[in-house]
Amino acid sequence: MPEPGYGQHGSSLRDLPRLRTARRGRASSWDTSGGNDDRLTVQPGQTAVLAELAGPGAITHIWCTVAVPHPEGPSPAEPDYLRRLVLKMTWDGSEHPSVLVPLGDFFGVGHGETTNFVSAPLQLSPEDGKGFNCWFAMPYAERARIELISELEREPAFFYYYIDYESYSVAEPDLGYFHAQWRRENPTDGVPREDQSTAEFLLQGTNLTGDGNYLILDAEGQGHYVGCVLNIHNLSDSTEWDWYGEGDDMIFIDGEPFPPSLHGTGTEDYFNTAWCPTQTYHAPYHGITLPGQANWKGQISLYRFHIEDPVIFSTSIRVTIEHGHANKRSDDLSSVAYWYQTLPHRPFDLPPVEHRLPRARDGAPAHPC
């Protein structure tokens, strides 16, 4: 007799015939008057509750799209709205949210941009990547609260959404809680080039501690890290070979010293590509959604999901990557880390909106910080 809980079912086509005992539900923005105004209108400074769900249960899929009005001309007055809107998720009445991420970044692409791409857990779908999808499973034992925070200053946000979930009669104690965190270092603390040649600056030097690496995740508890999105804005004004990578990934598990058990060989290697890639590419577990311009200038966005190979930790984890070889480069880096763990977790916050805004595509800050 199947257990009326989360169950041991996989998600492959082969497992679909296995009968389950959960009950499906959905929270959405449908027009309860019967009309066609199927959206929430979230005013500047407002926080909207998208779903308040009683457990036990698990969110299985989120779809949403958002628009802001164009009061004067074809473009919104606040084009950086995907960094001004924040997705917040709190499980089982925890004091601190487990997800606190700008809306656009959460769904897989940074810099306040959208583009069509396909991965296993996250997808941005046509038109022009404005259909946001998430398939990360998000179990909860008692309740789930999903909110949208608007830090727009002048315009309302028109928000359309589905949050699909399953309800169970029993909670299973060995399920981790889904977490996601946004970070940014703008710019990273590099070193002056001075009289170094391009090869010396980009390829030489040593890092035998991991100190100064860009920090993607620093968490405590038991769980597993399941991936990240890394965004890079190349800030170099060099007209010579200006590859942003060569930064080794270093993942420190349970407080281990240097060198960590998981030490990589370069930025593009961790993201499962090769040879200083310049092309858009998306696969189920890794890809390049924004490849940058000529000579790797401008905006880059990459993802790597550890779906088949989660990084398991018992007490703590630090996921880091060099910003250029030996942390020499000074670029604008931001990221979203995704992981599951026990509660309570180490609390984290979100930088104020003025420190989240993306730079203009030419590298200049969109707003002074």
N, C-alpha and C positions, 0 to 999 in steps of 0.2 A: 504494500500500500504506500503510495508516495506521500512524503511528508508535506503538510500544507504550509510550507515556508518557502524560502528562497530556492531551496532544492539543489541538486547536483547536476542540473541540466547545463549542457554547453550551449553555444550559440551557432553551431554549424548546421548546415542543411540536414545532415544526418540525424541530428537530435530533434528536429522539428516534429516528427511523429510522436515523440514521447508526450503523453498527456500530462497536463499540469493542473494544479488545484488553486492557482492564484486568481484574483479578480482584477480585471483591467479598469483603469480610470483615467480621466484627463482633466486637467485645469487648462482653460484656454481663454482667449480674449473674445469669444463669440458674443455677438450682440443679443443680449437676453430679451430685448424688445421684439425680436423677430426680424429686425431690419438688417441692413448690410454694413453697419458701422462696427465692423468686427475688430476693434482695436481698443487699446488703452491710450488715453491722452495723458502723458506724464508732464506736468508743468515744471519749469525750472526750479530747482531746489527741492522737488518733491521726491519721496520714496514711495513706490508702489509695491504692494504685496501681490506677487504673481500666483503664489500657491501656498496654502497652509494645509499640510497633509497629515493625517493621523496614521501612526504605524501599528504594527510592523508593515514595511513596504519597501519598495525600491523604485526610484525614477529610472526609466529605461530609455527615454528619448526626449530631447528638447529640440524644438524648431522655433525659430523666431525671425522676424525681420523688423527693421526700424526705418523711419524716415523723419526728417524735420522739414518744416515748411520753407518755401523759397519766397519770402515776402517781396524781395526786389531783385529781379533777374533770375537766371537759371540755377544759381548756386546758393546753398544755405549760408546764412550769415555766420554760422559756427560750423565750419567744415570738419572740425576735429571732434565731432560729437561722439565718435566711437571710443575716444579716450575719456570723454566727460560723462558717459553713461557707465555705471558700474553694476556688475552682477554679484549678488551677495547670497550665500547659502549657509544655513545654520541647521545642524542636526541635533535632535533630541534635547532641545532647550539649552544647548551649550551656551556658556557665557560669551564665547568668542566665535565668530563665523569661521567656517572651514573653507569657504570660497569667497574671495574678495578681489575681483579682477575686472579691469576695463572690458566692456562688452565685446568690442572687436577682437582684442587680443585673446580672450578666452576661447574663441572659436577658431583660432589657428593662424591668424595673420596679424602682424603688428603694424606700427606706424600710422594707425588710423585708416588703413587701406582695406579694400576688399578685392578679391580676385577669385575666379572659379578654381577650386581645387578639391581633390578627393583623397581622404585617408580613411582608415578603418574607424577611428573613434570620432573624428571631426571632419566636417565638409562645409565648404562655402559653395552654394549652388547658384545657377543663373537666376536672375539676370545680373551679370558682373559680380558674382559672389555675394549678393545681398540676401540670399537665403541661408541662414545660419543653422547648422545641425550638429548635435552632440549625441553620441551613443555610449558614452561612459556610463556604466551602471552605478547607481548611487543609492545603496541600501540605507535604511534608517530603522531603528527599533521602536521609537515612541512617536516622533513627529519630524517633519521637514518643513522649513520655512524658506521660500525663495523670494527674493526682493530685487527690484531694479531701482537704483539710485540715480537721479538726474542731477548733475552738476553743470548743466547748461545754464547760461546766464540770461538769455533773451528769448529762446524759442522753446515751445513744447516739443516733446518727442512722441510720435505716433508709433505705438509698439503693438505688434501682432505676435501671438505666440501660442504654441501647444506645449504642455508639459505632460507627457504620458508616463503612467506609473502602474505598478502592480501592488495589490494589498494582500497580506497574508494573515493567517490566524496565529502564527507563532513567529517569534524572532529567533534568529540563529546567532549564537554568541561569538562565532569565529569570523564574522564579516568585518572588514575594515571600512572606515568612513572615507568618502571621496573628499579630496582637498585640492585646491588650486591657488597659487600665489603668484602675483606679479611683482617683479623687481626691475630696477633701472639704475645704471651708473652712467652719468652723462656730464662729461666724458669719463672714460676709464682713465686710471692713473698710470699713464705710460711714461716713457722717458724721452728727453729731447734727442732728436736725430743728430744734431751738430754736424761733425765732419764724417759721419759714417756713410759708407756707400749703401746703395739700395740693398745689396745682398747682405751686408753686415747688419743693417738695421732690421731687416725682415726675417733673416734666417739664422743669425748667430746670437750667442749668449746662452746663459744657463739659468735654470730654475730647479733647484733641488730641495724646495720646501713646499711649494704650492702657495706660499704667501703672496697675496696680491692678486690671485686669480679672481675672475668674475664669479660671483656667488649666485648660482641658480636656485639652490634649495639648502636650507639649514633647518632640519626638523629633529624632534625628539619623540621617542615612543617606539612602538612596534608597528611595522608596516612594510610597504614596498613602493618604491618610486617607479612610475610608469611612463615618464617621458617629459618632454618640454618643447616649447617653441622658443627659438632664439632670434632676436631681431638686432640687426647691426646697421647703423648709419655711418658709412665711411666718411670720416671728417678730414682726411688727409687732403692737402692741396697739391700733392706731388703729381707731376705729369709723367713720372717714371712708373715702372711696374708697381702696382699699388694693391696687391693681393691682401685682403683683410685677415686671412686665416693663419694657419700654422700654430694656432693655439691648441695645446693638448688638453683633452678632458681628463679630469681627476675626480674620482668619486670615493669619498672617505666613509667607510661603513663602521658604525659602532665605535667611534673614537680612535680608529687605527692611526698610527703615525705615517709619515711619508717614508717610502712611496706607498700609495694606496693600492689595494687589491685590484682596482680598476683604473689603470693609467693608460690613456690613449696616445695617439700619434699625430693628431691634428684636427682642426675644426671640421674640415670636410669629411674626414675619416669617421668621426663620431656620428655625423649625420649621413653616413653610409654612401657618400658620393666620392669623387676622386678628381685629382689633377685640377684644382682651382676652378670649380665649375662655374659656367656662365649661363646655364640653361635652366629654364623652368622645368621642374619634374615633380610628379607626385605619385607615390606608391602607398600601399596600406599603412606602412609603419615608418616611412621617412620621405622627406622631399624638400624641395626648394620652391616656395610659392612666389617669392620676389627675388630674382637673381641679381639685381643691381644693374647699373648702366655699364657703358664701356669702361674698361679698366677697373671694374668692380666698384665704381663710384655709387654714391647715393644709398638707396634703401635695399636691404637684404632681409629676407625672412625665411627661416629654416625650421623643420620639425623632425623630431625623432621620438617614436613611441615604443616603449618596452612592453608590448602586449604579449609576445611569446617569451620574453626574457626579462621579467620584472627584476629590479634590484632590491633584494630583501634585506631589511635591517631589523635588529632586535631592540636596540636602544636609541640609535641616532643615525643620521646620514647628512653628509655635506656633499652636494653636487656642485662642482666647480669646473671652469674652463679658462684657460689663458686667453687674454685679449692680445692676440698676436704672439709670436714666439717669445717666451720669457717675459710676457706681459709688457712688451715695448710699445704697443699701439695705444693711441688715445682716441677711441671712437665712442659713439653713443650706442650703448648696449642696453637692451631690455629683454625680458623673458617672462614666460609663464611656466611654472613647474606644476606637474600633475602627480598626485600620489594618493595612496590609501594608508590609513593608520588608525590606531586606537584613539579614543578620547579619554582625557582631555589632551589637546595638542599644545605645542608652544604657540602662544598668541602672536599674530602678525597683523600689521596695519597696511594701509595703502598710502603712498605719498600724496600730498595735496595736489589738487588738479593742475596747478601751474607747473608742477614738476613732472606731470604725466604727458603734457601736450607734445605731439610729435613735431619734429623739425620740418621746415619746408623742404621740398625735395632737393634744393640746392645746398642743403646743410645748415642754413641759417635757422636759428630758433624761431618757431612760429610765434612765440610770445616771449618777452623777456622773463627770465626766471630769477 
